[in-house]
């Protein structure tokens, strides 16, 4: 039954409950609900706040407070051991623009494919530029290097050399090939591209812990 009160529509009990259920079904309420992690963190925060309050501190004694502190610290250390130190998302790092002077978000695989296509067309300049970018992008995607914004080819080569010391000479030559074409306008050759491509392929299969001492 619907009653009219001073021209205002007032629902009866059943309809009021139905209106409330429909309103609470709105997705914005679900999005606002705290997650299980939020609830646990809140409960732990309240527990510690109560434990270390002036009233409880006197009752539980300093020894209990020290034990609880050790337990909490141990739990944090265990979490770091199990899940590791938080790291930046690789996908974000891999796709950030500005790599080697170009806002290019292609993956290493895409860059290698395009470099090979340019090489088949004997466009050695384009092939060389793309292949060195593929080399850098591949190591960035594997989280092995972390070049600063605007890093040069030589800066990237130094980072690579710190990870794979035995590759220092071929990586430096690869960086020189890139700079010669990109900035000095020296024409690339099939031989230098082949060396660069071989260096990229070798690095893509290497692992830091498998590099001989």
Secondary structure, 3 states (H helix, E strand, C coil): CCEEECCEEECCHHHHHHHHHHHHCCHHHHHHCCCHHHHHHHHHHHHHHHHCCHHHHHHHHHHHHHHHHHHHHHHHHHHHHHHCCCCCCHHHHHHCCCECCECCCCCHHHHHHHHHHHHHCCCHHHHHHHHHHHHHHHHHHCCCCCCCCCCCHHHHHHHHHHHCHHHHHHHHHHHHHHHHHHCCCCCCCHHHHHHHHHHHHHHHHCCHHHCCC
